[in-house]
Amino acid sequence: MSARRWSCPAAPARPDGMRRHRWRRGAALAATLLLSRSVLALELERVLRDRTAAPASEAQPFVPLVLRSSASLAGVPGQRRFPARTQALIVSLTVNAEAHGERVVRMTDAGEFLLRREDLAEVAGVAPGTPVFTIDGDAFVPVSSIARAKASFDEKALALELTFAPESFPAKRFDLATQAAPADIGPPSSSALLNYRVGYAGTSGEGDGTLSVTAEAAIARGDWIFRNQSFHSRSPTDTRSGRLETQAIRDDRENLRRLIVGDSATPGLALGSSVQFAGLTLAKAYALSPYLSRQPSVGYRGIAEFPSQVDFYVGNTLVLRQQVGPGPFDIRNFSYYGGQRDVRVVIRDVLGREQSIAYPFYFATQGLAAGLHDYSYQAGWLRSNAGAPGDSYGRFAFAAFHQYGFTDRWTFGLRTEGTARKANGGVDAFYRDERLGAFGVHAAASADSDTHANGHAFSATHSFQRGEVSTQLTWQGYSKDYAVLAEIAPRLPRSDLSMNVAYAAPWLGSLGVGLTRLALHGEAAARSWNATYSRPLFGRLNLIATFRRQLTEPRGNDFYFGLQYVPGSNQVAQASVARDVRGVRTTSAQWGSQVPQGEGLAYSLGVQRQEAAGDATHVITPRLEWHTRVGTLGAEVTQVRGASDTTAYSLSFSGALVSAEGRFDLSRAVADSFAIVEITPPLEGVLVYENSQEVGRTDARGRVLLPNIASYASNYASVKDKDVPIDYSIDRVGRSFSPPYRSGTLIPFRFERMRAFTGRLRYRSGVETLPLENHLVEIEAGGRKFEIPTGKGGAFYVENLPVGRAAATVRIRSTRCDFALEIPATDAAHTALGDIMTCNVAR
């Protein structure tokens, strides 16, 4: 048979006489096949089914077989019969240059092809409204019914090549957003925390010093956290006690909302103020999902006609390399730290063709991505002098803001704050431009019934970064009578302008120049310019220098020049020289160590010389911190030598008492959240890691406390398996978790000591005692089920059966036999149970 190729975008038209003739032939053949149900037809159908079910690698070449030639022989509800005679073929199917193995297709006499609906759904999808026909009980779709589809058939090779429009394929999505690892341990049901610090500070030669105690208590229960901060101090002349914050917090992690009942503070947005109050706060809390980016992110939507490799670059960094099949693809949610970057997408298909698309994108740190909200609604009573003498609550006040990302470019918002006597409110707008950078505009007006005055304020910002160059511009102005919520009104500037330009390059370092102009109401404007420079030197040495020139009275210059040297991973040395506008020169040097992640010492020694108007003052400050498992002991001495010599000293001990799921422990002070690692049964001396950093070894209870856990983030605690004795089995060495704020999580690691039990099972049959050979025994003990096969002589082997009586079942000659195994309490690695009699079984 010579090779022929057909191309059929659509079925060709035929003369009416030929169409009627073929319909008659098809109808006659269909009737014959339905009546005869011949064995040959059934056998050929079975051969076809077996052939298509075999893996492609096992398929054998064969000549084409016409398995059935008919119109539709059976109907399926919701489908139509195909109005033409077809023959079934097994072909090697290729769709848009992508091989899909051997498939069964139907071909008409005119060379039109039909695919099984399930095959089409697998390779390209079935669009709604696509006609479906039933042929021999299977659902088929004509290739000609698919828009812009083309077919090419090689009869000799039995190869069918289909080309569909790329839009016919399902879209493939690639999400580049940082995802939190799934937590193995859910949020804690209950935990408690008590941070405390006891300190004593004094000065030599001045009698008794001051004793102080500060404490923070937090109780987590379900979604609620109840916390309180307080302090007490006592000196020879004064005794004071105070409360700092008392609040109940409910975090809705699913919807990223936070409700605070009690003490809180207003956010202090542009043209507003930050004040303390007690009342209610309902706010959007993106901190509950640290991996979610609020700002617009970059992506790319494209389409591949054939299998392709897609490279996604941001700047010169390859972010994604992905093999994609034909069809649309969507790359989304890539965030960067800021500035304009060139985004480039390179698509290379299997035919060697390459397409490159480039466009700029500006990563802004302000504004919201399209569709996102940010808000805070607050109401309560203003608080004055929190934690100090005169601490009290006053007028009822309110504060609110709401911002919404209408598009990835535009974010708009409203804000207000005030009391019944005075208030201000206004609008916020943020605009992000791919080439010009980020803009922010704020405008507000105020009214004050006490002064019978109205005021207004305006603020504008612009930031831009492109490669090595960055700029920042901020201007704000307030009318003299503009009122803010603060009880003690700050001195708001009539005009405040700052401009900065920076350039950073590896060979040069970072160089910045800035200009400021500040004008207060009723005063002349103060102007200055400044310059900053920093650069790494020789790998471990860093240079930092600043210079400022005051252009208005008091005129003068000030500068700072510093060097930082990092000789090791936990060591740092610093030296600096500075001079201010008044002519005071300060020279200082410091050597010390970093605070350890776990237990250990941290120390520093600082030396400073300050010279002004011919007088010199020398200050020496040694400091020592000993971080233990149960707390931190600190000591510091400050010795001043100059016009008057003084020596000040302080001692402190800080720590925490924590509880999680009923486990109590002592720890160093907890800054955010904590976790208790517990090994069962208790094993002492096992090294524990927190996010791959050593934090300590388990105590006699098998516990280690992790006091520096980041709330809501994905954390990982693990144990060093080599520290676990060899006779213990380890199910897993690490677990992930994500605790709420000021909460504690219990992280259990359950190890099982390997205890092997052996013996021989026997049964009675009449007067004989026989071994129970080659049987499967089922044992239930301690809520667990075991299956034990028996070998020659009835021998069996089983590990880690719970101590006590175990119920066992076995079938002997179709007879159910129930018996018991007594498992002794033992620490031995192997215990022989001897001969065990099961049942009496009739002959």
N, C-alpha and C positions, 0 to 999 in steps of 0.2 A: 504494500500500500504506500503510495507516494505521500509525502508530507504536504499538508495543506494548512493554511492559516486563515482564520476568519477574524474580522474585526466588526463588532456589532454594537455601535452605540444605541441602536434601536432595531426592532425587528423590521425587515423589509416588507414592503407591500407586495401582494400576489394577485394574479388575475382571479376573478370570482369563481370561474370554473374550476381552477386548480384547488382553491380553498374548499369548495364543496366536495371535490373528489377526495381530498385528504381527510375531511371530516367523516365521510362515509367509511373510509378505510379505518380510521381511528375508532369509530363507533363499533364497527364489526369486530375489530381486534379486542376491544374492551369487553364486548359481550362474550366473545369466545373465552377469554381468560377468566372472566367471572364464573362462567358455567363449568369450565373444566377443572379449575384449581389443580392443575397437573402437578405431579410430584416433581417434575423437572423445574417448574417455576419456583416451587418452595425451596428446592435444593439450591438453586442459583441465588435466591434471596439470602439463604443462610451463608453461602460462600461470600456474598457481598458484605454481610454484616460482620463476619469473622475477619474479612480483609480490612475493613475500615476500623475495626477495634484494635488491630495489631499496631504496635509502635511503628513509627516511620522507619526506624533502623532495621526492623524485621521484615519490612515489606519486600515481596519478591516481584520482579518484573513479569508482566503477563500481557497478553494481547487484549484489546478492549472487548468487553462483553456487553451486549445489549441485554440487560437483565429483565426489563419490562418495557414494552412499547405500548403506550396507552394514553388515553386521556385520564382524568382523575377517576379512580376506581372507588374511592370512599370519600365521604364528606366529613369535615370537622366543623362543628358549629362556629359561626363567625368567619369562616374562610370560604373561598370560592374554588370552583373547579377550573383548572387551566384549559383554555379552549384550543389546545393543539396537542398533537401526538409528540411524546418525548421519549427519549432513551436515557437510561442511567449509565453514567461513566464514573470510574474512579480516576481522578486526575491529581497531578502535583499542582497545588494551588499557590500562586504568588499574587499578593495584593500590594500594589504600589512598591514593587521591588523587595517586599518582605515575604519570605517563604513561610507557608503555613501547613506544610506537610500534605499528605494525601487526604482528599475529601471526596465525598460523593456529590456529583452535580447532575443536573438534567439538561439535555440538549435537544432542541427541536430539529426538525428536518431542515429548517431554514438557518440553522447555526446559532440560534439564540440560546443563551444559557440561563439556568435557574439555580440558585444556591439554597441549601437548606437554611431555614430561618435561624436556627441555633448557631450554624457556622457563620452566618453573616453577623449575628449579634456578637460573636466572639472576636471577629477580626475588625469590624468597623462600626457595629451598632446598627439598629433598625430604627429609622426615623418614623415618627407618628404619621399615620396615613399611608404608609407603604403597602401596596397590594400584596396579599398573601394567598397562595393557592395550595390546595391539598392534592397531593399525588401519592397514591398508594399509602395513605395514612400519615405521610410526612408533610410538614408545612414548608413550602418553597417560595422564594422571592425572585422574580425575573430581574436579571441584571439591567435590562433596558428600562425598568421602572425607577432606577436610581439616577438622579440628576448627574449629568456629565460623566457617566460611567462608560468605560471602554473595556472591551474584551478581546484578547488575542489568544487563539488556540493552536497549539502545535500537535497535530494528530499523531504524528509518528512518536513523539516523546510523551504523549498524553500529558501535556503541560498547559495549564490555563493561566494566563496572565491577565489580571484585572487591574484597572487603574480607576480609582474613585477620586472625586474631588476631595481635597484635604479636609474640607469642612464636614465631610461625612463621618469622620472618625471622632470618637469621644475625646474631650479635652483632657490633657494631663497636667496636673498641678504640682508645683514644687515650692513648698513654703520654707523660706530661709530664716524665719523668725526663730530666735533662741527659745527652745522648748524646755520646760522643767521636766526632769526625769520623773516618771511615775513613782509615787511614794509607796514603799512597801508597808509603811506604818501610817495609819490615818491620824488625824488630829487627836490630841489627848482628851479624854473625857473629864479629867480633873487633875489639877496640879496646884502647888503652892510655892511661894517664893518669899523669903525674907532677906533682903540685903541690909547689911549694917556696916558701920564704920565707927570705931572708937579712936579718938585722937587726943593727944595732949601736946600743947604748944606753949613755949615760954621763952623768956629772955634772961640770960644770966645776969645776976645782980639785981633783979627786980622782984624777987619774992616768988609767990606761987604763979603758975601759969593758968591756962584755960583748958578745961576738960570739955570735950564735945562728943555728942553721939548723934548720928544721923541714921535713919532707917527708912526702908521702902518695903511695903508689904503688898503682895499681889496674889490673888486667888483666881484661878481659871476654872470655870465650870461650863462645859458645853461651849456655846458661842460667846459667852460673857467673860469679861475680865474685870475684877474689882481690885483697885489699887489705891494706896495712900502713901504719901511721903511726909515725913515729919523730922524735927530736929530738937535737940536740947543742948544748951551750953551753960557752963558755970565757971565763973572767974571770981577772984576776991572781991570785985566791985559790982558784979552783974550776974544775974541768972535769967536766962531766956529760954522759952520753949515756943515752938511754932509749927504750924501745918503748912505744907507747900501745895500739894495737890491731892484732891480726893475725887475719884471718878469711877464710873462704871462704863465699860467699853464693850460694844457688841460689833463684831466684824462679820459682814456678809461677804465671804470670799467668792461666792458664785457670781454675785452682782457687783462686786467691788464697791461696797458701801460701808461706811463706818458711822455708828451712832455713839455719841459720848454724852453721858449724863453726869454733870458735875463741873469741876473746874476745867477750864480750857483757855485758849487764846485765839483771837482773830488772826487771819493769815497775813495781814499787813501787805496787801497788794499795792500796786502803784496808785498814788494819790489817796491812799487810805492810811490806816495806822494799825499797829499791833497792840492790843490791850488784853488784859486778863479779865475773866468774868466767870461766873458760875451759872450754868443753865443747861441748854440742850444744843447739841451740834449734830447735824446730819450732813455728811460730806462724801463725795466721791473719793475713793481711796485706792489709787493705782498702786500704792506700795504693797497691797495685798497680792499683787501679781507682778513680782519684780522683773519678769522676763517679757512683759508686755510693753511695747513701745507706744507712747501716746502720740508721738510726732509722725508726720507722713513718712512712709518708707518707699523705697524704689523697687520696681519690678519691670517685667517685660512680658507682653503677650504677643506670641508669634504663631506661625503655622509652618509645618514641614510637609512637603509633598511626598517625600520618600524618607526612609529611615535615615536619621541624621545625628550628628554630635553637636550639642549646643554648649558653647563656652560663654559664661557670663562674667564680665570683668567690671569692677568698680575701681576707677583709677587704673593702676597697673597690677592690681591684685585679682587673681583668678578666684572668684567666689564659688562658682559652680561649674562642673563639667558633667554633662548628663547625656546619655544615649536616649533618644526619643524615637518612637515610631511615627508613622504618618499621622498627621492631624494637628489640631491646635495644641499649644502648650502655654502654660501660664506660670511665670516665675514671679514670686511676690514676697513682700514683707522683709526686705533686707534693710537694716538700719546701720548707720555709721555715726561716728562721734561728732560730726559737724563739718559744714563747709560745702563748697561746690566741688563736685566730682564728675569726671567724664565716665559715663556708663557705656559699655560696649558689649554687643552681643554678636558672636560669630557662629554661623550655622554652616556646617559642612555635611552634605548628604553623601549617600553611597555611590553616587555617580561622579564624585569628585568636585562638584560645584560648591562654591563658597560664597556666602553672603555675610556682610558685616554692617551692623547698624550701630551708630553712635549718637548719643544725646547727653546733654548736661542734666544734672540733678543737684538740687541744693538741700542738704541735710540741715534742718533747723532745729534748735533746741527749744523754741517757743512755738506756740500754735498747736493745734490738734489735727490729727488725721480726720479725714471726712467721716462723719457719722458719730464721732466720739463727743461725750459730754465731760465737763469738769465743773464741779459746783461745791458750794458749802453754804449751808443755811444755819444761822446761829441766833439764839435769843437767850437772855439771862440778865443777871445783875452785875454791874461793873465792880471789879475788886481793886482795892488800893492797898499798897504796901504789903504785898503777899509775903508771909513769913516774917515780917518785921513788925516792930511796935506800931500800933495804929492800923493793923490789918483789919479791913472791914469791907462790907459789900454796900454799894450805893444804888445809883439810878438803874432802872431797867433799860437795857440797850439791845440793839439788834445789829446784825451784820450778815450780808449775803453777797454771793457772786455766782454767776452761771455763765459758762462759756460753751460754745458749740462749734465744731468743725463743719462748716457748710460744704466746703470742698477741701482738697488737700492744699489749696492755696490760701483760702480765706477762713479765718476764725473770728467770730464776733461774740461779745459778751456784755453783760450788764452787772453793775456792782453798786452796793449801797451800804451805809453804816450810820448809826446815829441813836439818839434817844428821843424822848418826847419834846425836848427843848432845842436840840440841834441835830442836823443830819447832813450828809453829803451823798451824792450818787452820780453815776456817770456810765460811760460806755468804754469798752475795750475793743480794739481791732488789731488783728495780726495778719500780715500778708507775706507770703513766701514766693519769691521769684527765682526761677532756675538760674538766671544770669545775674540778677542784681542783689540777691541775698534776702535777708529777713527784715521786715519792718514791723514796728509796733506803735500804736497811737492810743493814747488814753486822754479822755476829757471828762471833767466833773464840775458840778456846781454844788454849793452848800448854802444852808440857811441856819441862822442862829437867833433864836427868840430872846436869849438873854442879852445879846448886844444889838439886836434888831439890825443885823448886817447880813448881807449876802456876799458870797465869794465864788471864785472859780479857780480852776487849775487845769493845766495841760501838760502832757508828757509825750515825747516822741523818741524812739530808739531805732537804730539801724545797725546791723552787723553783717559782715561779709568776710568770707574766707575762701581763698582760692590757692591751692598749693601751698607755697611758702609765705603768702601774704595774707594778712587779716586786718580788718579795720573794725572799730567800734565807735559809735556816736550816740550820746545820750543827752537830751535836754529836757528840763522840766521847769515850770514856772508856776508860782502861786500868787494869787492876789493877797493883799494884806489881811482881808477879812475871811479868808477861806478857813472853814472849821472842820476839824477832824474829831474822832471819837475819844481820843486820849483825854484823861481828866486834867493832866497838866499839858497844855498845848506846847508842842515843840516850836522852835524858831524855824518856820518854813521859809525857804529862800524865795526871793523875788525872781531869781533866775539862776539856774545851775547847769553849766555846760561842761561836758568832758568829751575829748576826742583822743583816740589811740590808734596808732598804726604799728604793726609788728611784722617782722620778716624772720623766718626761721629756715635754716639750711644746715645739713650735716657738717659742711666744711666751715661754716661761719658760726653756728650756734643760733641763739634766738636774740633778736634786737628789737626793742620797742621804744616808741617815742609818743608822748602824750601831752595834751594841753588841757588845763582846767580853768574855769572862770566861775566864781561863786559871788553872787550879789545878794546880800540880805537887805530887808526893807530898812531904809533909813541909813544905810551904810554904803561906803564906796565898795566897788567890786574888787575881789582878791583874785589875782591871776598868777599862774605858775605853769612851768612846763617840766617834764620829767623824762628820763631815759632809763631803760633797764636792759641788762645784757646777762645772758647765761650761756654756758657751754661746758659740755663734758670734756675733761682733759685726761688723756692717758688711761682711759678705761674706768678707773676708780676714783678719779678726782673731778669735782664739779666746781665751777666758778659761777658766782652770782654777784652782780654789781648793779647798784641803782644810783641815780643822780637826780636831784630836784633843785630847780632855781625858782625862788620866790620873786616875782616881778613887781609886787607891790609891798607896801610897808607891813611888817618889818622885812626889808629886802635881805637877801642872803641865799646861801647855798647849803644843802645838806647832801650827804652821800653815804653809801654803805658798800663795803667790799668784803665778800666772804668766800671762803674755801671750805668745801666739804670733802672728806676723805673716808672711803669705805674699805677698810683693809680686809674684812671678812664678811661672812653672811650675817653676823649679828653684832658687828662692831661698827662704830661711826665716830669720826673726829671732825670738829668744826673749829674754825678760827675766823674772826671778823674784825674789821675796823670801821667805825662809823663816826659821823660828825653831823650835828643838827644845826638849824639856822641860828641858834643862840651861841654857837661856838663850842658846845660841849662835845668832847671827843671821848669815845668809848672803844676800848680794845678788849676782846674777850676770846677765850678758848675753852673748848669742852671736849671731853673724851668719855665715851660710855658704851653701853651695850643696849641692844634692842630688848623689849619686853618679850620673854619667852612665850611660845604658844601654850606650853604646858607648865610643868614645874621647873624651877630653876631660879638663878639670880639675875637681877638687873641692877646696874650700877652706873653712876656717872660722876664726874669731877669737873666742876666749872670754875674758871678763874676769870676775873674781870677787873679792868682798871679804867676808872672814869676820871677825867681831868676837866676842870672848869675854873676859869679865872685864877689860874696858878695853883689851885688846890687839887690834890689827887686823892681818890678813894679806891681802896682795893677790897674786892669781895671774893671770898673763896666759899664754894658750895659743894660739899660732897653729899651724895645721896645713894642710898642702898635700899633695894626691895628684894625680899625673899618670898618667892611664890611657892607655897606649899599646896598640898592636896586640899587642906581645909581652910586656907585663907592666905592673905598677903600681909607680911610684916614690913613696915616701911620706917626708915629713919632718915632725917635730913638735918644738916647743920649749916647755918649761914653766918659766916664770920666777916664782919665789916671792920676795916682799918682805915682811919682817916682822921677827920677833925674830932670825931668821937668814936671810940671802939665799942662795938657791941657784938654779942654772939647770941643768935636765935637758934632754937632747936625745936624739932617736932618728932613725935613718935606716933605711929598709928597702926592699927590692925583692922583689916577689912575682910569680910567674907560673906557667906550666905548659908542659910539653912533652906533646903529645898525638899520638895516632895513631888513624886510623880507616880500615879497609880498605886498609892499606898507605900511606896519606898521612900524612906527619908535618908538624907545625906547632908554632909557638910562640904562646902566648896569655897573657892575663891568667888569674889563678887561677880554677879551675873549682869552683864551690860545689856543684853537683849533677851535671849531665850536660852534654855539649857536642855540637856538630855542626860539620862542615866543609862549607861550600858550595863547590862546584867547577863552574866553567863550562868546557865543552869545545866548541870550541878555546879556549885561554886568552884572555880579554878583560880588560884592565885598566881600572879606573875605574868599573865597574858598581856602582851602589848596591844594597845588600842589606838587606832588612828581616827582623826577627824578630818575628812576631806584630804586624805593622804598625808596629813601631818601628825607626828607622834604627840599624844597628849598624856599618856601615862599607862601604868600597868594595873591590872585588877588587884583588889585587896583580897582578904580572906573570904569576903562575901561574894567574890566574883564580880565586883562592880568597879566602874570608873565613871566619874562625873565629867561631862563636857560643858563648861560654863560659858563658852563663847559661840553659841549657835546663832546664826542669822535667821531671824524669823521670816516665814513665808518663802524663803529660798529653798532650793533643792540641796539638802545636806546628805552626807554619806558617812556612816560610821562603819568601821571594819576592824577585824582582829587579825593578828599575825598567826596564821595557822601552824607555823613551825613551833610556836610556844605551847601548842596543845599536845598533851601526851599522845603517843602513838596508839594507845589502846582506846582512844575516843574517836567516834565517827563525827564528822562535821557536815552538817546539812548545807550551810552557807557561811561565808566569811564576811559579808557586808550587807548592810540594809540602808535604804534611803528613806528620808523623812523630811517633813516640812512643817515645823510647829508654828502656832500663832505667836503674836507678840506677848512677852512676859509669861510664857507658858513653858511647861516641861514635858518631855516625851520619854517614855520608857522604851528602850531598844533591847528586846530579849534575843539572846543567842542560846539556843538549846543544843547542847552536845550530848551524845549518848555514848556511855562507856560500853565497849565491846565485851559482851559476855556470851560465850558459846556454851551450848548444852548439847550433849550427845547421849545416846542410849540405844536400846534395841526394843522394838515393839513386837509383842507376841500375842497369840490368841489360842484358845482351846477349841478343839474339834473332837468331840467325844472324849476319849481318854488321852488323846494326843495333845501336846503343846507344840505349836508350829510358829515359825517366824512369819511376821507380816511383811512380806517382800513385795516390792513394786506396787505400792499403794500410795494414794495421795490423802494425807491426813489434814483436816481442817481444824485449827485451834483458834479459840476466841478468848482473849485475856486483856484486861485493862482497857476495854473499849476498842481494841484493835483485833484484826483478823490475820492469821498466818496460814500459809499452805506449806506442808512439809512432805516431800517425797521420801519414801523408805527405799533402802537398797538391799543388798544381799544380807541375809540373816536378820532382816528387819531393822537394820541400822538407820538412824536418822541424825540430822544435824540442824540446829536452829540457833539463831542469835537474838539476844536482847528480849527474851520473854519477861514480862512483868512478874515480880515476886508474888507467890500465892498459888491458889488453885486455878488451873486453866481448863476450860471445857474443851474436849476434843471429840471429833466425829470422823468416822471412816466407814466405808461400805465394804463388807467382806462377803463375797458370793451373793451380791444383791441384798444383803441384810445390813440395815443401819446399825452401827455399833457406836454407842456413846460411852465415853470414859473420861477420866480426869488425869491431869498431870500436875504434880506438886513441884513447884519451882522454888527452890530454897533461896534465902537471902544470902548472897555471897558476893565478894569483890574479886573472886578468882576469875582470870581470863577464860578458863575452861573448867566446866563441871560435868562429870560423868554421872548420869542418872541411872545407869545400869539397865537391867531388864524390867520392862513395864508390861503388865498383862492388860489386855484391852477387854475382850469379851469371850463368851462361849458361843460358838457358831455350830449349828447342827450340821451333820455330815450331808 
